[in-house]
């Protein structure tokens, strides 16, 4: 036995208690009377009250859950008889408004340069130097069925060749699938704008901030309406709008074909030769004799295109209304009556751009 570290003496168990020594009382044991159960009237009433309160709490909890489920059901799907609108429908309408307003900015930034800010194309402005060479889009005849979402998506994806089969069409590819600048969401927004109905008002928003644009002259937020008239119905017996807009310009859209036909030209009348190629006149200045009928021998060498020659006065009115059009590979002579001395504009009504505009001087 030693006291050195690690070699302490072995500890011994406590010695046994002599049998005559009483055992100590258990420290946490309750007295015997605490184990005796006696249901007194007061205790029974208390238990009944506690049970009743528990049942009421459970009933209220179940009622609250049921009420929440019913209200949430009507919130999601709408109340009966159209009292409220379903949440998903509200969200869908809000997303549609957002898509139309974004599509408006996309159209103004990318499409208005050819189709005009209002989608009227050559009809956008009477000014001869406007430069809108794209066909009219804002037309109920076209919007009724022809300019449907699938057709618009295909045109934006593959370009103008889808319209008239012309690989040299000026209509470019817009979808990034084929190298264009717009992704599929931009295409959807652009289609949503073109197909928006005219019975709803939309706000013009800043493209970068998405905040409403305020007109500084009026102090009011700028707004616009959709193009599609929901109440439009084509006239009975009208034919579908043709897939190629050039056919429509020749009278194939259900509207009557141009009625103006070339009149006879005196043998001694002055005649000019004019050619259209690559969407451009080969001459931009002509000179005619005052008060003498004259003619323009017009030739079109422009694959997939049709053109005409309109002469307009200073007030933008046309000398010969409904001048017939000339398609690629054809030649025809346009006859004009004698004009008073002055300066006039000759222009292609289908492509009223500077390249197809000239000055007619009458002396």
Phi, psi and omega in degrees: 000134183209159178259011180292146180303134180087352181229038180292158178293151181292131179285141182257154176290155178300148179290151178294142179279139178298145183299336182282346182276124182292147178284141178296155179291147177292132190291322187252016179277137178279158178293158184302326182292341179287337180274358180272123181260128178221115180275097179277160177303322180294318180292322177296318178297323179294320179294321179296317179297318179296319178295319179296317179297321179296320179295319178296320178297317177297320179296315179296320179297316178296318179298319179295318179296315180298316180298319179297316180298317180295313180296320179294324177299312179291329177295320181283316188252353179091147179284157179298160178063020177070024181292326176225162179260140180300146182300319181294325177292320177299316180295321179296318178296319179295319178293326178295317177299316179299318180295318180296317181292324174291321179297326177300314179294322178295319180294315181296326183279331189240326189257332186295337182296334178250322185263356181087152182297337179253009178074017183270354178060229180299340180272002186298318184209144178285352182294131183290342183256021182297314176088021178270104185262349181283152178292160179294131175255327182279072181221126182296329177299320180282318185290339183299315181215324188297309182273063178275166184303320181295317180296314180298319180296320179294318180296317180291336182277318185247354176091190186293343179296337178288336185281305185236009180069024182258109181294344179261016181301144179286348178286114184277175172277133182250336183283138179290350175299324180247024175097007179278179185270352187253136176274181187293330178290319176300318179298317179297317180295320180296317178294321178299322178293313182296327183266005181292144182278155184278356181269010179230143181258134180239157180263141172279124184242148177295127184299329184270325183259343183060026176259147178302140179271128182261131177286117184295335181283329182248341183077006181257155177291134178290138181228168175209164179244157175291175184262329189282122175276112183294344181261002183287136173227133179295155180296146178302135179084358180287149181268157179298150177293133184291153179296325179262122182294338178295326176293327178293323179294340177265008174098027182255020185254012186095344174268153181296147178290156178307136186263348182286126178241152183293130177277170180287147183246129178302146183302327183271003184290150178288135181229131179253148174255130183223135182236141176247128178208141180055040180053051180202142171283149176276346176230145180234012177211127177229154180225123184238164180273136183296143174060023178237128177301148179213167181227160175234115175277107191253125179240136179246119174238066187220094186305129177079005183240158170229148183220173172208182178227109175255142175249126185240145178276182180296329180276011177074005176282152184265136182294311178244113183281146178057049175295132182295152179270161179234129182264173184301134178085003181248159176224134174211158183257123175269134182250134180233145179287169177298136183246146174297158179301142181155187181247132182233172177242129169253136193208152173274119182289342181274325179231076183282069181245165180303325181293340179242041178225141178212175182249128176253118178257123180251121181240000000 
